Amino acid sequence: QIESDITVPFTKWKKEKIVNQDRKKMLFTSVASALVLTLVGCAGSGSPTSESSSSAGGDQSSESKVSEINVLSLYKKTGDVPEGAAINLAVDSFISSTGVSVNFTEAGENLGEEFEATVLAGQEADVVIVNLFDKSSGWLDAGATIAVNDLIAEWGLDSVIKESAIKEWTNSSGEVQGFPFQGFTWPVWYNMDLLAKAGITAAPQTMDQLIEATDALRAAGIGPMVVGGNDWSGNKLWLQFAQMFMDKTEAADVYSNGGFCASPNAMKGISEFVKARDAGVFVDGVEGYTADTMNAAYYAQDAAIMPAGSWAMSGAEPEIAAVTELGGLPVPSGAAYTKPTAYEGFTGVGFFITKKGAQKLSAVKDFILSFYQPDVIGKFVAEVNVVPATTNDISEYLAAASPLLGEAVSTMQTKVEFALMPDVYVGTHGDALTRASALAYGPGVSADQICKAADQAYN
């Protein structure tokens, strides 16, 4: 019966190609729970050892010799990608020291769906390298991954990973969902050369100044702000607007539970978004842009302003970095913030251990620890422009990184206030909320329509 519970819904899901992400999550949660019961209750090569099923940090000497671990990764190690060399440094170090091979599967924006499908099929990887957002924040509760509270201390990472990073990866039940690795800073980029061509001598600090700059830029034939109105990048900017008048306590409550329409302060922020949109702050057709096309437009100087994280800095050519000033999103009068706002956090990328990985814990430990070596961290800083979630000094590596990263972790800090990063509060509502915010970028959509769509994401 358990086997039927797993295979029939999974086959039906594949056949019908369900688009609604919330229905997909409900299916995943129930079926993954059945899968965990199957793994715990059944004997055979797929079942955990008694040690790994009773404790994630069980007697590793009882593990059979592991010849290979399987990794599903948002990072890519092949092709012309900035992180390739850093990934290969860590992986090659692991292989040479352990003799264990690595089946490294590269995944893109659909990693969450790919992982959940493999869980349903009983073919999931041992380690998943991905950010803590939406689907991944539900994997521990669904029984697909394990808590790592004890492992962080046992493996000596409690003194290596920043306490604030571990806190961000800790769920409401006090369980640490994975190992934080990549942090980020997420400012607003201003091309001061393009602004100067429009007669603007300083980055806007207020919403009124942003609208004035928009008018000047458009008059000069220059695109104003570009953002991925159709994906997560636009969602983050929309949430940045939504919290303009909320303190962080109220923002955390609304992001956790919904209630945008019921919050006068949230509605003020959404109204500011509508005002900016209708004033032409965003480039024409922004509702069709993604994060990738946003970056491309800014790098090509087709737009003067974009909100983008530190991960995008490695893609900026020196001539673009030279004319870019990092700041924050301008704030309106009466806002909860007195300076333009930016984001920072440590939910960028980390390591999740799956139930299967818990059966190979000794090899998995060595694999994960290979990424926390100082030379690997340094390579991620210098070549990928990563803000690491670790405590080690990165100053020597910043010199080789984009000058934008040095600015982001130094002078920019004095120009902005950091808004509440929504991801850990939004949790598994992320995909639905992204669809709601995509609606907001469409012309003519009212603040009431936007808030209702946002609240519906929580239902």
C-alpha positions as CSV (number, residue, x, y, z in Angstrom):
1,Q,0.0,0.0,0.0
2,I,2.8,2.4,0.8
3,E,4.4,1.6,-2.6
4,S,1.1,2.4,-4.2
5,D,0.9,5.7,-2.2
6,I,4.2,6.7,-3.7
7,T,4.1,5.6,-7.3
8,V,0.5,6.3,-8.2
9,P,0.5,10.0,-7.2
10,F,3.9,10.5,-8.6
11,T,3.0,9.0,-12.0
12,K,-0.2,11.0,-12.0
13,W,1.7,14.2,-11.2
14,K,4.1,13.6,-14.0
15,K,1.3,12.7,-16.5
16,E,-0.8,15.7,-15.7
17,K,2.2,18.2,-15.5
18,I,0.6,20.0,-12.6
19,V,1.5,23.7,-12.9
20,N,0.1,24.9,-9.6
21,Q,3.1,25.0,-7.3
22,D,1.0,24.9,-4.1
23,R,-0.7,21.6,-5.1
24,K,2.8,20.3,-6.0
25,K,4.1,21.1,-2.6
26,M,1.1,19.4,-0.9
27,L,1.7,16.3,-3.0
28,F,5.5,16.3,-2.2
29,T,4.9,16.7,1.5
30,S,2.5,13.8,1.8
31,V,4.4,11.4,-0.6
32,A,7.8,12.3,0.8
33,S,6.5,11.5,4.3
34,A,5.4,8.1,3.0
35,L,8.8,7.6,1.4
36,V,10.5,8.3,4.7
37,L,8.3,5.7,6.3
38,T,9.3,3.2,3.6
39,L,13.0,3.9,4.1
40,V,12.8,3.5,7.9
41,G,10.5,0.5,7.9
42,C,11.9,-1.6,5.0
43,A,15.1,-3.5,4.8
44,G,17.5,-3.5,1.9
45,S,20.1,-1.3,0.3
46,G,17.9,1.8,0.4
47,S,17.2,1.6,4.2
48,P,19.3,3.6,6.7
49,T,21.6,1.8,9.1
50,S,20.3,1.6,12.7
51,E,22.9,4.3,13.6
52,S,21.9,6.8,10.9
53,S,18.2,6.3,11.5
54,S,18.4,7.0,15.2
55,S,20.9,9.8,15.0
56,A,22.4,11.8,12.1
57,G,25.7,11.7,13.8
58,G,25.7,7.9,14.5
59,D,28.7,5.6,14.7
60,Q,30.3,6.3,11.4
61,S,32.6,3.3,11.7
62,S,29.6,1.1,11.0
63,E,29.1,2.6,7.6
64,S,30.1,0.4,4.7
65,K,32.8,1.7,2.4
66,V,31.5,4.4,0.2
67,S,32.8,4.7,-3.3
68,E,30.7,7.6,-4.6
69,I,28.5,10.4,-3.4
70,N,25.8,12.0,-5.5
71,V,25.5,15.8,-5.4
72,L,22.8,18.0,-6.9
73,S,24.0,21.6,-7.2
74,L,22.9,25.1,-8.1
75,Y,26.6,25.9,-8.5
76,K,28.1,24.7,-11.8
77,K,31.6,23.3,-12.1
78,T,31.8,23.0,-15.9
79,G,31.6,25.6,-18.7
80,D,32.6,29.3,-18.6
81,V,31.2,30.1,-15.1
82,P,32.9,32.1,-12.3
83,E,32.4,29.4,-9.7
84,G,33.8,26.6,-11.8
85,A,37.4,26.8,-10.5
86,A,36.4,27.2,-6.9
87,I,34.0,24.2,-7.1
88,N,36.7,22.1,-8.8
89,L,39.3,23.0,-6.2
90,A,37.0,21.7,-3.4
91,V,35.8,18.6,-5.3
92,D,39.3,17.6,-6.4
93,S,40.6,18.1,-2.9
94,F,37.9,15.8,-1.6
95,I,38.5,13.1,-4.2
96,S,42.3,13.1,-3.8
97,S,42.1,12.8,0.0
98,T,39.3,10.2,0.2
99,G,39.4,8.3,-3.0
100,V,35.6,8.7,-3.2
101,S,34.2,9.8,-6.5
102,V,31.6,12.5,-7.0
103,N,28.6,12.3,-9.3
104,F,28.1,16.1,-9.6
105,T,24.8,17.0,-11.2
106,E,24.4,20.7,-12.2
107,A,20.9,22.1,-12.0
108,G,19.5,25.6,-12.7
109,E,16.5,27.5,-11.5
110,N,14.4,24.3,-11.5
111,L,16.6,22.5,-8.9
112,G,13.8,22.4,-6.4
113,E,11.4,20.7,-8.7
114,E,14.2,18.3,-9.9
115,F,15.1,17.4,-6.3
116,E,11.5,16.8,-5.2
117,A,10.9,14.6,-8.3
118,T,13.9,12.5,-7.4
119,V,12.7,12.1,-3.8
120,L,9.4,10.8,-5.0
121,A,11.2,8.4,-7.3
122,G,13.6,7.3,-4.5
123,Q,16.6,8.5,-6.4
124,E,17.6,11.7,-4.6
125,A,21.2,12.9,-4.2
126,D,23.2,12.6,-1.0
127,V,24.0,16.4,-0.8
128,V,22.1,19.3,-2.3
129,I,23.8,22.6,-2.8
130,V,21.2,25.4,-3.1
131,N,19.9,28.5,-1.5
132,L,17.5,28.4,1.4
133,F,14.3,29.7,-0.2
134,D,10.8,28.5,-0.9
135,K,10.9,24.7,-1.6
136,S,14.2,24.1,0.2
137,S,12.8,25.6,3.4
138,G,10.2,22.8,3.5
139,W,12.5,19.8,2.9
140,L,13.3,19.2,6.5
141,D,9.7,19.2,7.6
142,A,8.8,16.9,4.7
143,G,11.5,14.4,5.8
144,A,13.6,14.7,2.7
145,T,16.7,16.2,4.5
146,I,18.1,16.0,8.0
147,A,18.7,18.6,10.8
148,V,22.4,19.4,11.3
149,N,22.5,21.0,14.7
150,D,24.8,18.3,16.2
151,L,26.9,17.9,13.1
152,I,27.9,21.6,13.0
153,A,29.5,21.2,16.4
154,E,30.8,17.7,15.9
155,W,32.5,18.7,12.6
156,G,34.0,21.9,14.2
157,L,32.0,24.2,12.0
158,D,30.4,26.1,14.9
159,S,33.6,28.2,15.2
160,V,33.9,28.5,11.4
161,I,30.4,29.5,10.4
162,K,29.0,32.9,11.6
163,E,26.5,32.6,14.4
164,S,24.2,34.9,12.5
165,A,24.3,32.6,9.5
166,I,23.4,29.6,11.5
167,K,20.5,31.5,13.0
168,E,19.1,32.3,9.6
169,W,19.2,28.6,8.7
170,T,17.4,27.6,11.9
171,N,13.7,27.0,11.5
172,S,10.9,27.8,14.0
173,S,11.4,24.4,15.7
174,G,15.0,25.2,16.5
175,E,16.4,22.8,13.8
176,V,19.3,23.9,11.6
177,Q,18.3,23.0,8.1
178,G,21.7,22.8,6.5
179,F,25.2,24.3,6.5
180,P,25.3,28.0,5.4
181,F,28.1,28.8,2.9
182,Q,27.4,31.8,0.8
183,G,26.1,35.1,2.1
184,F,25.3,38.1,0.1
185,T,24.8,41.8,0.0
186,W,22.0,43.1,-2.3
187,P,22.3,46.8,-3.1
188,V,20.9,49.0,-5.8
189,W,23.4,49.7,-8.6
190,Y,23.5,53.2,-10.1
191,N,25.4,53.9,-13.4
192,M,26.6,57.3,-12.5
193,D,27.8,57.9,-16.1
194,L,24.3,57.4,-17.5
195,L,22.8,59.5,-14.7
196,A,25.2,62.3,-15.5
197,K,24.1,62.3,-19.1
198,A,20.6,62.9,-17.8
199,G,21.8,65.8,-15.6
200,I,21.7,63.8,-12.4
201,T,24.8,64.3,-10.2
202,A,24.0,62.1,-7.3
203,A,22.2,58.8,-6.7
204,P,18.6,59.4,-5.6
205,Q,17.9,59.2,-1.9
206,T,14.2,59.7,-1.8
207,M,11.3,58.4,-3.9
208,D,10.6,61.9,-5.2
209,Q,14.2,62.1,-6.3
210,L,13.9,58.7,-8.0
211,I,10.9,59.8,-10.0
212,E,12.6,63.1,-10.9
213,A,15.6,61.0,-12.1
214,T,13.3,58.8,-14.1
215,D,11.8,61.7,-15.9
216,A,15.3,63.0,-16.8
217,L,16.6,59.6,-17.9
218,R,13.6,59.0,-20.1
219,A,14.0,62.5,-21.6
220,A,17.6,61.6,-22.4
221,G,16.5,58.3,-24.0
222,I,18.0,56.2,-21.2
223,G,16.2,53.3,-19.5
224,P,15.6,54.0,-15.8
225,M,15.4,51.0,-13.4
226,V,15.5,47.4,-14.7
227,V,14.5,44.4,-12.6
228,G,13.2,40.9,-13.3
229,G,9.6,41.7,-13.0
230,N,8.7,38.1,-13.9
231,D,10.8,36.3,-11.3
232,W,12.4,36.2,-7.9
233,S,14.5,39.4,-8.4
234,G,11.3,41.4,-9.0
235,N,9.7,39.7,-6.0
236,K,12.5,40.9,-3.7
237,L,12.2,44.4,-4.9
238,W,8.4,44.4,-4.5
239,L,8.8,43.1,-0.9
240,Q,11.4,45.9,-0.3
241,F,8.7,48.4,-1.3
242,A,6.1,46.6,0.8
243,Q,8.1,47.0,4.0
244,M,9.0,50.7,3.6
245,F,6.5,51.7,6.3
246,M,6.7,48.6,8.4
247,D,9.1,48.0,11.3
248,K,10.9,44.7,11.1
249,T,8.6,43.0,13.6
250,E,5.5,43.8,11.6
251,A,7.3,42.9,8.3
252,A,8.3,39.5,9.8
253,D,4.7,38.8,10.8
254,V,3.2,39.8,7.4
255,Y,5.9,37.8,5.5
256,S,5.3,34.8,7.6
257,N,1.5,34.8,7.7
258,G,0.2,37.1,4.9
259,G,-2.2,39.9,5.7
260,F,-0.8,42.5,3.3
261,C,-4.3,43.9,2.7
262,A,-5.0,44.1,6.5
263,S,-1.9,46.1,7.3
264,P,-2.1,49.8,6.7
265,N,1.7,50.1,6.6
266,A,2.0,47.3,4.1
267,M,-0.6,49.0,1.9
268,K,1.4,52.3,2.1
269,G,4.4,50.5,0.8
270,I,2.4,48.7,-2.0
271,S,0.9,52.1,-3.0
272,E,4.5,53.5,-3.2
273,F,5.3,50.7,-5.6
274,V,2.3,51.5,-7.8
275,K,3.2,55.1,-7.7
276,A,6.7,54.4,-8.9
277,R,5.6,51.9,-11.5
278,D,3.0,54.3,-12.9
279,A,5.6,57.1,-12.9
280,G,7.7,55.0,-15.3
281,V,10.5,54.1,-12.8
282,F,10.8,50.7,-14.4
283,V,11.9,50.1,-18.0
284,D,9.2,49.5,-20.5
285,G,8.1,45.8,-20.6
286,V,9.6,45.1,-17.2
287,E,6.9,42.5,-16.5
288,G,8.6,40.3,-19.0
289,Y,12.2,40.6,-17.6
290,T,14.0,38.0,-15.6
291,A,17.1,38.4,-13.4
292,D,19.3,37.3,-16.3
293,T,17.8,39.8,-18.7
294,M,18.0,42.5,-16.0
295,N,21.7,41.9,-15.6
296,A,22.3,41.9,-19.4
297,A,20.4,45.2,-19.8
298,Y,22.4,46.9,-17.0
299,Y,25.8,45.5,-18.2
300,A,24.9,46.8,-21.8
301,Q,24.1,50.2,-20.3
302,D,20.5,50.0,-21.6
303,A,19.3,50.9,-18.1
304,A,20.8,53.2,-15.4
305,I,19.7,51.4,-12.3
306,M,19.2,47.9,-11.1
307,P,18.8,46.0,-7.7
308,A,21.2,43.1,-7.8
309,G,23.1,41.0,-5.4
310,S,26.9,40.5,-4.9
311,W,26.7,37.3,-7.1
312,A,26.2,39.6,-10.1
313,M,29.4,41.5,-9.5
314,S,31.6,39.0,-11.3
315,G,29.6,39.6,-14.5
316,A,30.2,43.3,-14.5
317,E,33.1,44.3,-16.9
318,P,35.7,46.7,-15.4
319,E,34.2,49.6,-17.4
320,I,30.8,49.0,-15.9
321,A,32.1,48.5,-12.4
322,A,34.1,51.8,-12.7
323,V,30.9,53.9,-13.4
324,T,28.7,52.0,-10.8
325,E,27.9,53.4,-7.4
326,L,26.2,51.0,-4.9
327,G,23.4,52.3,-2.7
328,G,19.9,51.5,-1.7
329,L,16.3,51.8,-2.8
330,P,15.2,55.4,-2.1
331,V,12.6,55.8,0.6
332,P,9.5,58.0,0.8
333,S,8.7,60.6,3.4
334,G,7.4,59.0,6.6
335,A,9.1,55.7,5.9
336,A,10.3,53.4,8.7
337,Y,13.8,53.9,7.4
338,T,15.8,57.1,7.2
339,K,18.2,55.9,4.6
340,P,17.8,54.0,1.3
341,T,17.4,50.3,1.9
342,A,19.4,47.3,0.8
343,Y,19.4,43.6,1.7
344,E,22.1,41.4,3.2
345,G,21.9,37.8,4.5
346,F,23.3,34.3,4.6
347,T,20.7,32.3,2.8
348,G,22.5,32.5,-0.5
349,V,23.8,28.9,-0.9
350,G,24.4,26.1,1.5
351,F,24.6,22.3,1.9
352,F,21.6,20.1,2.7
353,I,22.1,16.5,3.7
354,T,19.4,14.1,2.4
355,K,18.2,10.9,4.1
356,K,20.4,9.0,1.7
357,G,23.3,11.2,2.5
358,A,22.9,10.4,6.2
359,Q,23.8,6.8,5.3
360,K,27.1,8.0,3.9
361,L,27.8,10.5,6.7
362,S,31.6,10.1,6.9
363,A,32.1,10.8,3.1
364,V,29.5,13.5,3.2
365,K,31.3,15.2,6.1
366,D,34.6,15.2,4.1
367,F,32.9,16.6,1.1
368,I,31.2,19.5,2.9
369,L,34.3,20.3,4.9
370,S,36.4,20.6,1.7
371,F,34.4,23.7,0.8
372,Y,35.2,25.4,4.1
373,Q,39.0,25.3,3.6
374,P,40.5,28.8,3.6
375,D,41.9,28.5,0.1
376,V,38.5,27.4,-1.3
377,I,36.7,30.3,0.5
378,G,39.3,32.7,-0.8
379,K,38.8,31.5,-4.4
380,F,35.0,32.0,-4.0
381,V,35.6,35.5,-2.7
382,A,38.2,36.5,-5.4
383,E,36.6,34.9,-8.4
384,V,32.9,34.5,-7.6
385,N,32.5,37.6,-5.5
386,V,30.9,35.6,-2.7
387,V,30.3,37.1,0.8
388,P,31.2,34.0,2.8
389,A,29.1,32.9,5.8
390,T,32.4,32.2,7.6
391,T,34.4,34.0,10.3
392,N,37.8,33.9,8.5
393,D,39.4,37.1,7.3
394,I,38.8,37.7,3.6
395,S,40.6,41.0,3.2
396,E,43.5,39.6,1.2
397,Y,41.1,38.1,-1.3
398,L,39.0,41.2,-1.8
399,A,41.9,42.8,-3.7
400,A,41.4,40.2,-6.5
401,A,37.6,40.5,-6.5
402,S,35.5,43.0,-8.3
403,P,36.0,46.5,-6.8
404,L,32.2,46.4,-6.4
405,L,32.5,43.7,-3.7
406,G,35.0,45.8,-1.7
407,E,32.6,48.8,-1.9
408,A,29.6,46.6,-0.9
409,V,31.3,45.4,2.3
410,S,32.8,48.8,3.2
411,T,31.6,52.2,2.1
412,M,28.1,51.2,1.0
413,Q,27.4,50.0,4.5
414,T,27.3,53.6,5.7
415,K,24.9,54.8,3.0
416,V,22.1,52.4,3.6
417,E,19.9,50.7,6.1
418,F,19.3,47.0,5.8
419,A,15.7,46.0,5.3
420,L,14.3,42.7,6.6
421,M,15.4,39.9,4.2
422,P,12.1,38.1,3.5
423,D,13.2,34.6,2.6
424,V,13.3,32.9,6.0
425,Y,9.9,34.3,6.8
426,V,8.2,33.7,3.5
427,G,9.3,30.1,3.5
428,T,7.4,27.7,1.2
429,H,5.1,30.5,0.1
430,G,7.9,31.9,-2.0
431,D,6.8,30.6,-5.5
432,A,3.2,31.7,-5.1
433,L,4.3,35.1,-3.7
434,T,6.6,35.5,-6.7
435,R,3.7,34.9,-9.1
436,A,1.6,37.5,-7.1
437,S,4.4,40.1,-7.4
438,A,4.8,39.5,-11.1
439,L,1.2,40.6,-11.4
440,A,2.2,43.9,-9.7
441,Y,4.6,44.8,-12.5
442,G,1.8,44.8,-15.0
443,P,0.4,48.2,-16.1
444,G,-2.8,49.3,-14.5
445,V,-2.9,46.8,-11.6
446,S,-4.1,48.5,-8.4
447,A,-2.7,48.3,-4.9
448,D,-5.8,46.5,-3.8
449,Q,-5.5,43.9,-6.6
450,I,-1.8,43.4,-5.7
451,C,-2.4,42.9,-2.0
452,K,-5.2,40.4,-2.6
453,A,-3.0,38.4,-4.9
454,A,-0.2,38.4,-2.3
455,D,-2.6,37.3,0.5
456,Q,-3.9,34.5,-1.8
457,A,-0.3,33.1,-1.9
458,Y,-0.7,32.2,1.7
459,N,-4.0,30.3,1.1
